[in-house]
Structure formats: structure tokens, C-alpha cells
Amino acid sequence: MLEKQLLEKARELSDRLVKLQTPIRILDAISWPRATREEFFQHKGQRLPNITADYYINRVPGFDTVALRQALAELERDIVRNLGQLSPISQLMKRACREYRDVIRMIEARGTEEFHELSVELYGHPDDVFHAGEPTLAELAQMLSSPLASLLASDALPEEAKNLDAAVAVERLQQQLNVSMPGLSVEVMLSDGIISDAAAGSDRIKMNQDVKFSQRELDILEVHEGWIHVGTTQNGLAQPYLTCLSKGTPSATITQEGLAVLTEIITMRSTPRRLAKLVGRIDAVKQAADGADFIEVYRSGVAKGMSTDEAYTLTQRVFRGSTPNGSPFTKDLAYIKGFVLVYNLIRVAIQIGRIDRLPLLLTGKIAVDDFRQICELHDSGVIEAPRFVPPHFKDMRGLAAWLSVGRFLGDFSFTQLENDYKPLIP
């Protein structure tokens, strides 16, 4: 256990980081006004949305970007001065300071090509590969989209009706979370200020008041927004020293979304349509990165069977922070990219017999690259085990069996399997 005085200093520096990060709200800073959607459809989708660099210049982010970047730089120097250059605590907090400064630079660059470049630095690019010679992220998405297309075309998997008004959905989701997250105070509420169907905060989930939901979607929100996003935030806030684990850097966001997607799948909440939606986001980002403008990406979505509203929402996600003929915001790569990273970490942990480490993924909002430091800090008593642990991580026998069998079966040639078994299925 580190000296008490040093840990108290770490807590002080961590609290400073939390306070400095608080006004940074990326999605608020890059959002488009509701009127933009109305104007787009008034012109029958034939005219680019009227979002220019001047729109962002006039949209003040709500804090002094220069002063905050300076304060984060000063905090990083204080971290090194007080905790040393190489300690795991120092490395975690220094990474966070640097990422938040990059986030601020990205916000300052809204409406320019630099916005895209900083977005790529923080979240990645669709042409990135996990290892040399392997498929790109966009290619992996295409590989996944083929079997999904077959499933979606089947009448055997009908889409569940969106028959729950937002107010009813709020009440139902609240009841589900009260049961599955005992001991945590999680509030579900209506909102008219979000682009997505729902979004999680530290202790609440906001649901779009203009959207209808199915029961399946509520089940997904329970595990995705509740168990993972709210749960890890609360676990971070409960840390005795590193309270900054309650705040998510972009690299932590990738891990968070990967954990959330994995949880949807493991708990049997996800659906082919849900996965197709996540894959479609990568395809849309790829199109924009290759030079397609807003209308071209929008029309591509409609051609693939999306409603006009769905296609607009997807395309707006891709171009927010940019201009309708600029380069994309790449955050939507996080879902599948994070899933691959988290899935592989869990597979390797099981393979080497360290499944006991896996609940530490939930200690707060952490990046996969920080997992070694998280484990070391837990072993030294600096980080506590997560207080809230979802069922599939609390009893990991099912998870271990599922992934072990998946690893075994993954060595079979699917082409050969298809040749052998396809004739047996009428």
C-alpha cells in the first residue's frame, strides 16, 4: 500500500481533473439545431444542410478553451511533480490530461478539416487495422454485414413493434433498473435535447421524448446504458482515490461502448437489426471519409432500407462538428472497434487463466490500454474492486464457457462447414 500522504495527494489531483473536465461536453458542442432537420426535409433532401464553419464560430462551447487547455497542462505537470513520471497513477492521469486537451482542440477546430484529423486521433479511422495484414475496421464491418443482411431478409426474425410512448418507456425502464441495479440510484427521464434515442449520465438515463420504443429496445438500454455506462460511472465515483475513473476520455469511450455491445450480445438482448445499425455507422463514416457529402451518405442509407428519419439521424451523427461536405466525426467507430478490443482481451484472459481480472474492467471508465495499470493499482490497494458488477461478470462461468467454445469452433473453416451442412438444410 502506498503511503497515505501520497494517496491523499493523488486524490487531490484526481479531484482537480474531474473538476476541470466537467464543462467539456463534446456532443453538446457539435450538435446541430432541430430546425436543420426540418429544413432538409422541406427541400426534399435535395439541398445540403445549412451548417458552415461560421455556425460553430457563433456556437460558444460554454468554457474558455485556451484557459482550460492551460489548466490541464499545469495539472499534468503537477501530477509528475507530485507522483513521479512512471507510477501507474501518474500514467493514467497524464493520459487523461492529454486526451482532454486534444478534445478541446477538436472543439476549437469545429467546421474545419482539423476537426476530423483530431477526431481520428482520438477515436480512429475506418481504414485502421488491429494488426498488420488484417482487414480494416471498415472491411470487418462489411464482413459482418453479409450474414446480417441474410438474417434481416428472413421472415423468421420480425422486428418488434415500437409501441411504447416515451413516457411509458421511461416508467418501464425505471422499474427494470430498480430490480437489476439494486443499491444504485438511477433516474430515467424524458429529454428533448438529444439526437439519439437515449443517453446516459452519471446517475440518469435520458430518453428522447419524440421517439417510440419497443420492449426489446428497453432491454438493450437496461444493459447498455444502465449496467455499463451508469454502472461504471458509479463505480468510478466510489473509488477512494482515483475519482477521475468516473469520467470517460475518448479512449475510455471506445472501451465503454465495446463493453456495452458485448453485454448486449452476451445477455441475448441484441438483435441482427441492432448489430446492423452499428455496422451501418462504420459504413457511413467510411463513405464520408472517402469524400461523400451529406446527401450522398443520406441517400445511401435510404437505399439500404432505412426510413428517411433514420437515414437523416445516422448522417447527422457522422457530420456533426463538421460541415455537410466536410470530413466526418469518427466517434461512431467506437462500438465495433471497442467490441473487438474488449472481446479479445477477455478471450486472452480466459486462455491464460486470469479470468479473475475481468471484473476490473468495470472499476470505472478505463481504456483497454490502461488495464495493466488498473490491475497493478488494484493489487496495491489504490483501486477498489467495482461495487456494481452485472450478472454476467459476477458469475463468469457462462461467459468463460461461451468464449472458450467460440475460440475452439473458430478454428474450423467456415467455407468447408458451409459446403458440408448447406445441403442438409432445405
C-alpha positions in Angstrom: 0.0 0.0 0.0 1.4 3.4 -1.0 2.0 6.0 1.7 -1.2 7.6 2.9 0.1 11.1 2.2 0.9 10.2 -1.4 -2.6 8.7 -1.8 -4.2 11.8 -0.4 -2.2 13.9 -3.0 -3.4 11.5 -5.7 -7.0 12.1 -4.6 -6.5 15.9 -4.6 -5.0 15.7 -8.2 -7.8 13.4 -9.3 -10.5 15.7 -8.0 -8.8 18.6 -9.9 -9.0 16.6 -13.0 -12.7 15.8 -12.5 -13.4 19.5 -11.9 -11.5 20.6 -15.0 -13.2 18.0 -17.2 -16.7 18.9 -16.1 -17.6 21.7 -18.6 -16.3 19.6 -21.6 -19.4 18.3 -23.4 -18.4 17.1 -26.9 -21.8 16.2 -28.2 -23.3 19.5 -27.0 -20.6 21.5 -28.6 -21.0 19.8 -32.0 -24.8 19.3 -32.2 -27.0 20.7 -35.0 -30.2 22.6 -34.3 -33.5 20.8 -34.7 -34.5 23.3 -37.4 -31.8 21.9 -39.7 -33.7 18.6 -40.0 -36.9 20.4 -40.8 -35.3 22.5 -43.5 -33.6 19.4 -45.0 -37.0 17.6 -45.5 -38.7 20.8 -46.6 -36.3 20.7 -49.5 -37.0 17.0 -50.1 -33.4 16.1 -49.2 -32.1 17.8 -52.3 -30.1 20.6 -50.6 -27.2 20.3 -48.2 -28.0 21.4 -44.6 -27.0 25.0 -43.9 -24.2 24.3 -41.5 -21.0 26.2 -42.1 -17.8 27.0 -40.2 -19.5 30.2 -39.1 -22.2 28.2 -37.3 -19.6 26.8 -35.0 -17.8 30.1 -34.5 -21.1 31.5 -33.2 -21.7 28.5 -31.0 -19.7 29.1 -27.9 -18.7 25.8 -26.1 -19.5 27.2 -22.7 -16.0 27.5 -21.3 -12.7 29.3 -22.1 -10.9 26.7 -24.3 -7.5 28.4 -24.0 -7.6 28.7 -20.2 -8.8 25.1 -19.8 -6.1 23.7 -22.0 -3.6 25.7 -19.9 -5.1 24.4 -16.7 -4.9 20.8 -17.9 -1.2 21.3 -18.9 -0.5 22.7 -15.4 -2.3 19.8 -13.8 -0.2 17.3 -15.8 3.0 19.0 -14.6 1.7 18.8 -11.0 0.9 15.1 -11.4 4.5 14.4 -12.5 5.9 16.7 -9.8 4.0 15.0 -7.0 3.5 11.4 -8.1 6.5 10.9 -10.4 6.9 10.2 -14.1 6.4 6.4 -14.2 3.9 5.5 -11.5 0.7 3.8 -12.7 -1.4 6.6 -11.1 0.7 9.2 -12.9 0.4 7.4 -16.2 -3.4 7.1 -16.0 -3.9 10.8 -15.1 -1.4 12.1 -17.6 -3.1 10.2 -20.4 -6.4 11.7 -19.4 -5.0 15.3 -19.3 -3.5 14.9 -22.8 -6.7 13.4 -24.2 -8.9 16.2 -22.8 -6.5 18.8 -24.3 -7.0 17.1 -27.6 -10.7 17.1 -27.1 -10.6 20.9 -26.5 -8.5 21.4 -29.6 -11.1 19.4 -31.6 -13.9 21.5 -30.3 -11.9 24.6 -31.2 -11.5 23.2 -34.8 -15.2 22.6 -35.4 -16.1 23.1 -39.0 -12.6 22.6 -40.3 -10.5 19.7 -41.6 -8.5 19.7 -38.4 -11.7 18.7 -36.6 -11.7 15.5 -38.5 -8.0 14.9 -38.0 -8.3 15.3 -34.2 -11.3 13.1 -34.3 -9.3 10.4 -36.0 -6.5 10.8 -33.4 -9.0 10.3 -30.6 -11.4 7.6 -32.0 -9.6 6.1 -35.0 -10.3 5.9 -38.8 -12.4 3.3 -40.7 -9.2 2.2 -42.5 -7.3 1.4 -39.3 -6.3 -2.3 -38.8 -5.8 -4.1 -35.5 -2.7 -5.9 -36.7 -0.6 -5.6 -39.9 -2.1 -7.5 -42.8 -5.5 -7.9 -41.2 -8.8 -6.4 -42.5 -9.5 -2.8 -41.8 -12.3 -1.8 -39.5 -14.5 -0.9 -42.5 -13.7 -4.3 -44.0 -14.6 -6.1 -40.8 -17.9 -4.3 -40.8 -18.6 -5.4 -44.4 -17.8 -9.0 -43.4 -20.3 -8.8 -40.6 -22.9 -7.1 -42.7 -23.3 -10.0 -45.1 -24.7 -12.6 -42.7 -26.7 -9.8 -41.0 -28.3 -9.0 -44.4 -29.4 -12.6 -44.8 -30.9 -12.6 -41.3 -32.7 -9.3 -41.8 -34.2 -10.6 -45.0 -35.7 -13.6 -43.2 -39.3 -13.6 -42.1 -38.3 -15.7 -39.1 -36.9 -12.7 -37.3 -39.6 -9.9 -37.4 -38.8 -6.6 -35.8 -40.6 -5.9 -32.6 -43.2 -3.2 -32.7 -42.2 0.2 -31.3 -45.5 0.6 -29.4 -44.4 2.3 -26.2 -44.7 6.0 -25.9 -41.6 7.6 -24.4 -43.4 8.4 -21.1 -44.4 4.8 -20.7 -41.0 3.6 -21.8 -39.4 5.8 -19.1 -41.6 4.2 -16.4 -40.9 0.7 -17.6 -37.1 1.1 -17.9 -37.1 2.7 -14.4 -38.8 -0.4 -13.0 -36.3 -2.7 -14.7 -33.3 -0.8 -13.4 -34.7 -0.7 -9.9 -34.6 -4.5 -9.9 -31.4 -5.2 -11.8 -29.2 -2.4 -10.2 -30.2 -2.6 -6.5 -28.4 -0.1 -4.3 -27.7 2.4 -7.0 -29.9 5.4 -7.6 -30.5 5.6 -11.4 -33.1 8.0 -12.7 -34.8 7.6 -16.1 -36.2 10.8 -17.5 -37.6 12.4 -20.7 -35.4 14.7 -22.8 -36.0 16.8 -25.9 -32.3 17.8 -26.4 -30.6 14.6 -27.6 -30.1 13.3 -31.1 -30.0 9.6 -30.1 -32.9 7.6 -28.7 -31.3 7.6 -25.2 -28.1 8.8 -23.5 -26.6 8.0 -20.1 -25.2 10.4 -17.5 -23.6 9.7 -14.1 -26.8 8.7 -12.4 -29.5 9.1 -15.0 -30.7 8.0 -18.5 -32.3 10.5 -20.7 -34.8 9.2 -23.3 -35.9 11.1 -26.4 -39.4 12.2 -25.8 -40.1 12.2 -29.6 -39.4 8.5 -30.0 -41.4 5.4 -29.5 -39.7 2.3 -28.1 -40.2 -1.5 -28.2 -39.7 -3.7 -25.2 -36.6 -5.1 -26.8 -35.1 -1.7 -27.0 -35.8 -1.1 -23.3 -34.0 -4.4 -22.6 -31.0 -3.2 -24.6 -31.0 0.2 -22.9 -31.1 -1.5 -19.5 -27.8 -3.3 -20.0 -26.1 -0.9 -22.4 -26.8 2.5 -20.7 -27.6 1.2 -17.3 -25.3 -1.7 -16.4 -22.3 -0.4 -18.3 -22.4 3.4 -18.7 -24.1 4.3 -15.4 -22.7 1.3 -13.6 -19.1 2.1 -14.4 -19.6 5.8 -13.6 -20.9 4.9 -10.2 -18.0 2.5 -9.7 -15.6 5.3 -10.6 -17.2 7.8 -8.2 -16.9 5.2 -5.4 -13.1 4.9 -5.8 -11.3 6.2 -2.7 -8.5 8.0 -4.6 -8.9 7.9 -8.4 -12.3 9.6 -8.7 -11.2 10.5 -12.2 -12.2 7.0 -13.3 -15.8 8.2 -13.2 -15.1 10.4 -16.3 -14.6 9.0 -19.7 -11.8 10.0 -22.1 -12.2 9.2 -25.8 -10.0 6.1 -25.4 -12.2 5.0 -22.4 -15.3 5.7 -24.5 -14.1 3.1 -27.0 -13.8 0.5 -24.2 -17.1 1.5 -22.7 -19.0 1.1 -26.0 -17.3 -2.2 -26.6 -18.3 -3.5 -23.1 -21.8 -2.3 -23.7 -22.1 -4.0 -27.1 -20.6 -7.2 -25.7 -23.0 -7.1 -22.8 -26.0 -6.7 -25.2 -24.8 -9.9 -27.1 -23.9 -12.0 -24.0 -27.2 -11.3 -22.3 -29.1 -12.1 -25.5 -30.6 -8.6 -25.7 -29.1 -7.6 -29.0 -30.7 -8.4 -32.4 -29.4 -8.6 -36.0 -31.1 -5.3 -36.7 -29.3 -3.7 -33.8 -25.9 -5.0 -34.9 -26.7 -3.9 -38.5 -27.3 -0.4 -37.1 -23.8 -0.3 -35.5 -22.2 -1.7 -38.7 -24.1 0.9 -40.7 -22.5 3.6 -38.7 -19.0 2.4 -39.7 -20.1 2.3 -43.4 -21.4 5.8 -43.2 -18.2 7.2 -41.6 -16.2 5.3 -44.3 -18.2 6.9 -47.1 -17.7 10.4 -45.6 -14.0 9.8 -45.1 -13.8 8.8 -48.7 -15.3 12.1 -49.8 -19.1 11.6 -49.9 -21.2 14.6 -48.8 -24.2 14.6 -46.5 -26.8 14.0 -49.3 -24.8 11.1 -50.7 -24.5 9.4 -47.3 -28.2 10.1 -46.6 -29.3 8.6 -49.9 -27.1 5.5 -49.3 -28.9 4.9 -46.0 -32.3 5.2 -47.7 -31.2 2.8 -50.5 -30.3 0.3 -47.8 -33.8 0.3 -46.4 -33.6 2.9 -43.7 -36.5 5.3 -43.2 -35.8 8.9 -44.2 -35.7 9.8 -40.5 -33.3 7.0 -39.7 -31.1 7.9 -42.6 -31.0 11.6 -41.6 -30.2 10.8 -37.9 -27.4 8.5 -39.0 -25.9 11.0 -41.4 -26.2 13.9 -38.9 -24.2 11.8 -36.4 -21.4 11.4 -39.0 -21.2 15.1 -40.0 -21.8 16.8 -36.6 -18.9 19.0 -35.7 -18.0 19.1 -39.4 -19.8 20.6 -42.4 -22.2 18.8 -44.7 -19.4 18.4 -47.3 -16.5 18.1 -44.9 -14.8 15.1 -43.3 -16.6 13.1 -40.7 -16.6 12.9 -36.9 -15.4 9.3 -36.3 -16.8 8.5 -32.8 -19.3 6.0 -34.2 -16.4 3.7 -34.9 -16.2 3.1 -31.1 -18.9 0.5 -30.9 -17.5 -2.2 -33.1 -13.9 -1.2 -32.5 -14.4 -1.3 -28.8 -16.2 -4.7 -29.1 -13.2 -6.2 -30.9 -10.7 -4.9 -28.3 -12.7 -5.9 -25.3 -13.7 -9.3 -26.7 -10.0 -10.2 -27.5 -8.9 -9.0 -24.0 -11.4 -11.3 -22.4 -10.5 -14.2 -24.7 -6.8 -13.9 -23.8 -7.6 -13.6 -20.1 -9.6 -16.8 -20.2 -6.9 -18.6 -22.2 -4.1 -17.7 -19.7 -6.3 -18.5 -16.7 -6.7 -14.9 -15.5 -10.5 -14.6 -15.7 -10.4 -13.2 -12.1 -9.0 -10.0 -13.6 -12.0 -9.3 -15.8 -14.4 -7.5 -13.3 -11.7 -4.8 -13.1 -12.8 -3.7 -16.5 -15.8 -2.2 -14.6 -13.9 -0.2 -11.9 -14.6 2.9 -13.8 -14.3 4.4 -17.3 -11.0 2.9 -18.4 -9.2 2.2 -21.7 -8.1 -1.3 -22.6 -4.5 0.0 -22.9 -4.7 1.0 -19.2 -5.7 -2.4 -18.0 -2.3 -3.4 -16.7 -2.1 -0.3 -14.6 -5.6 -0.8 -13.3 -4.7 -4.4 -12.2 -1.4 -3.2 -10.6 -3.3 -0.4 -8.7 -5.9 -2.8 -7.5 -3.2 -5.2 -6.3 -1.6 -2.4 -4.3 -4.8 -1.3 -2.7 -5.2 2.0 -4.6 -8.2 0.9 -6.6 -11.1 -0.9 -5.1 -13.0 -3.7 -6.9 -16.2 -2.5 -8.6 -19.2 -2.2 -6.3 -21.7 -2.8 -9.0 -21.0 -5.8 -11.2 -23.5 -7.0 -13.8 -24.7 -10.6 -13.5 -22.6 -11.9 -16.5 -19.4 -10.6 -14.8 -20.5 -11.6 -11.3 -20.7 -15.3 -12.2 -18.4 -15.7 -15.2 -18.8 -19.4 -15.7 -21.2 -18.9 -18.6 -19.0 -16.2 -20.1 -15.9 -18.4 -19.8 -17.7 -21.4 -21.4 -19.1 -19.3 -24.2 -15.8 -17.7 -25.2 -13.9 -21.0 -24.8 -16.2 -22.8 -27.1 -16.1 -19.9 -29.5 -12.3 -20.0 -29.6 -12.4 -23.8 -30.3 -15.0 -23.5 -33.0 -13.3 -20.5 -34.6 -10.5 -22.8 -35.8 -12.9 -24.6 -38.2 -13.1 -23.5 -41.8 -16.5 -21.9 -42.3 -16.3 -22.4 -46.0 -15.9 -26.2 -45.5 -18.7 -26.2 -42.9 -21.0 -24.4 -45.3 -20.2 -27.0 -48.0 -20.9 -29.9 -45.6 -24.1 -28.6 -43.9 -25.8 -26.4 -46.5 -27.2 -29.5 -48.4 -28.8 -30.7 -45.1 -30.9 -27.6 -44.7 -33.9 -27.5 -47.1 
